[in-house]
Structures are given as C-alpha cells and as structure tokens.
C-alpha cells in the first residue's frame, strides 16, 4: 500500500467518524428529538404512514434517531469508520 493510499484511508475513516454526528444534526436527528420541518421529520412521517401510524423499532428512522440522541455506539462508530476508510481508499485508487 502506498503512503497516499494509507493517508486517504485514514482521512476517510477519521472524517466519517467526526462528521457523522454533525450530519445527523444537520438533517434533523438532534439530541432532543427530531427537528420540526427537517428532512428527519419527513422521513419519520413517511415511515409512520407506511407502518400504519408508528415508526417500527429497528427501522432506519429509529436507528438514526437513537444515534442523534445518544451518539453512535462503538459498533456504529466502527462501521462508519470502515465505510469512510473504504471510500478514502477508493478515492486514492482513482487518482
């Protein structure tokens, strides 16, 4: 592995882990709940309509809301870092 590839993987992984909570908040998954009028609110509304009025436990909306309120778990942090690292590696391969 080249130095460039290693740096790209590290930057991708670190950037993904640092930016995940920021992105969650920006789309409306906040520490105090889903922000009114946000993309998260639209997702929650669509999920509720699709499920007869409630949001199913374990659904994407439920998982993202949990992460927005409590932060990412260790496993979720590892997953986000892994995906970010993979993207960084792919970008390095393309340049």
Residue, then its C-alpha position, 0 to 999 in steps of 0.5 A: x500500500x502506498x503512503x497516499x493510499x494509507x493517508x486517504x484511508x485514514x482521512x476517510x475513516x477519521x472524517x466519517x467518524x467526526x462528521x457523522x454526528x454533525x450530519x445527523x444534526x444537520x438533517x434533523x436527528x438532534x439530541x432532543x428529538x427530531x427537528x420540526x420541518x427537517x428532512x428527519x421529520x419527513x422521513x419519520x412521517x413517511x415511515x409512520x404512514x407506511x407502518x400504519x401510524x408508528x415508526x417500527x423499532x429497528x427501522x432506519x428512522x429509529x436507528x438514526x434517531x437513537x444515534x442523534x440522541x445518544x451518539x453512535x455506539x462503538x459498533x456504529x462508530x466502527x462501521x462508519x469508520x470502515x465505510x469512510x476508510x473504504x471510500x478514502x481508499x477508493x478515492x486514492x485508487x482513482x487518482 
